[in-house]
Amino acid sequence: MRSRLWTWLLVGAAVSGCDAPEGRTRAAEMAEVAGSRTAEAARAARAWAGQLGLGELSEAAKGWLRQGAEASSSGIEAVLQKGEQVVPVAVEIGRALGGAVDTSTQFEPIYQEVPGGSSELAVRRAEADAAILDMPRVELIDGLSVGFKQLSSVDLGRTSSESAYLVMWRQHDRLIGFVFRSRRNVALADLVRDAPRLVALVRSVL
């Protein structure tokens, strides 16, 4: 509605300042420009949302995990690459986190089960724990070791200005976390300070 009002204001301003034929031409040009900007904003919003409503990670997040797995075979990204997203639970986590912060921020939930028999499960748990503890920053939150790692951001082939972080922990035989993405410049210290509330929201749906 706001963009439509802005378009009509532009048109009115153009018409009032010109002769009728010239004013109509300039008004049409300005309306076309305003319309294309509105369409571009809508495309950007759809790209920003990605596939969050489906419980799957966006292509950007999957790309970060691939890059991290290629850089280190024992890192958290490599551990996540071996598992599969449990979509229904990820969707519920996404809903819980959806209203946690401002509209400039998106969460891409990660929820994987660690399968296997007793001996294999012990190995997988140890592997996940080691990878989380190896993340650049680890905080003890409500008895959980929660790892934080900053990610770089590339969206649809264009460098975008985002703060992006991977936040992960293991709870029993589940790997849980989220990719935190914000158009604001969010410092890691700010995310760590807000993490207990976010972790609690995630745990409330498990």
N, C-alpha and C positions, 0 to 999 in steps of 0.2 A: 504494500500500500504506500509506504514511504517513497519507494523508488518511482511509483506511478505519479505521485504528487510532485516529485522533483522533476519528472519529465514534463508535466504540464506547466510548471513554473518556468522552466527553460523555454518552452514553446511560447508562453505568454510574454515573457521578457523579450524574446526575439521579435515577436509580432509588433509589440508596442513601440519598438525602437526603429522600425523600418517602414518603407512604403509597402503597400499590400502585397504585390507580386514577389518583391525581393524578400519581404518578411516571411511569406509562406515558404519560400525556398530554404531560407536559413533555418526557419523553425523545423522544417522536415528533416534537415541535416542534423540539427541538434537532437531532435527526438530519436533519430536513428542511432546516434552515438550513445545517448542515454540508454536506449533499449539494448544495445550490444553490451554495454557495461553491466547491465542487470543480468543478462544471460551469462556473461563471463563469471559474475559473482555466484550465480546459481551452480554453474559447472564446478567452480572451486569448492563450494560447500559440499557437493556430492562427492568430489574426490577426497575431501577432508574426512568425510564420514566413512568412506570405504565400505567394507563389508561388516562393520561392527555389529549391525543388527542380526547378522547371520551367525555370529559366534566364531567366525573365522578371522585369522589375522589378515591385515591388509597386505598388499604386495610389497609396500615399503617395509613393513615389519618383517615379513618373510625374507626380504633381501638382506636386512640387517642380520638376521639369524644365520643366513647362508654365509655371509662375509665373516661373521665371528667364528663359525664352525670351520671355515677354511683356514682361518688364522691360527686356531688352536683346537686340536682334536680332543682336548680334555676340558675345554671351557664350557660354561653354562649353555652357550648357543649350540655346541655339538651335542650336549646331553638332550636339549630340547628337540634337536633335529631327529633324534632316534624315536621320539614318542609321537603320539597322535593327539590332536585336540579333541576333547570331549565337548562337543558343540552345545548340547542343551545346558550343561552346567556353566559353560563360558557365557552363554546368553544371559543367564540369571545373574552372574557376577557383573556383567556389563550393565544390567538394569540397576543393580545396587549401587554401582559406582557412578552411574550417569549423572546424578544430581549432586555429586560430592563437591564439585568445584565450579568455576565459572564456565561460560559458554565458549571460551577460547581454548578449552582443554578437552581432550578425548582420551579414553582408556581403551586399550585393546586387551581384553582378559586372556590369560593363559591358564589352562587347566588340563593336566595330563595325569593319567594313572600310570603307576610304575608296576608293570605286570611281572609275573614269574613265580617259580616255586621258592621255597624258603632260602636255599643257598643263592640262587640267582637274584632274588629280591634283595638280599643283604648286600650283594655286590652293586646292584643298581642304586640302592640307597646311599651306599658309601660314595659312589661315583657322583651322585647328585650333590651330596653334602660337600664333597671336596670342591666341586665346581662353584657352588654358592659361596663357600668360604674364600675362594680365590677371586671373587668379584672385587672391584676396586674399593668398595665400602660395604661393610657388613654391620648391621645393628641388631641387637637383641630386643625383640618386640613381643611381648606377651609369651615369652618362652620359646619363640621361634627365631632362628638365625635368618635375617632378611638381607639379601644382597642387593646392591644398587650399582648400576653401570650406565654411564652416559652413552648415547648412540648418536651417530650423525644422521642427518635427515636429507633424503632426496625423494621428491614426490613427482611422479609422472614425467621423469626425465628433466625436471627443472629443480635447481637448488632452492629450497624453501627455508624461510626463517622460522625454525621451530626449536623448542627445547624438547628433547626426546630421551627417555631413560627406560631401562629394563629393570624391573623390580621383581625378585623371585624368592621363594622359600619352599621348603619341603615340609609337608605335614603328613606323617605316617607314610602311606604308599602313594601319595599324590604330590605332583609338582604344581605349584600354584603361583600366580603372579600376574603381572600386566605390563604392557608397554604404555608408558605415560607420555602423551604428546601434547604440547601446548604452543600456541602462537605467541604466548608471552615468553619473555626471557626468564625462565625459572631456574634458580640456582639449586644445586644439589642439596644444600643445607635446608632450603625451604621445603623440598620434597621429603627429606628425612624427618623434618619437624611435623609434617602432615601425615607421615606414613602410619603411625598407630591408628589413626581414625580410618584410613583407607584399608588397612589390613583387617580391622574389626568389621568393616562393611562387607569385605569379601567373605570372612568367616561366618557372618550372619546368614549366608545363603547355603552354606555347605552342610 
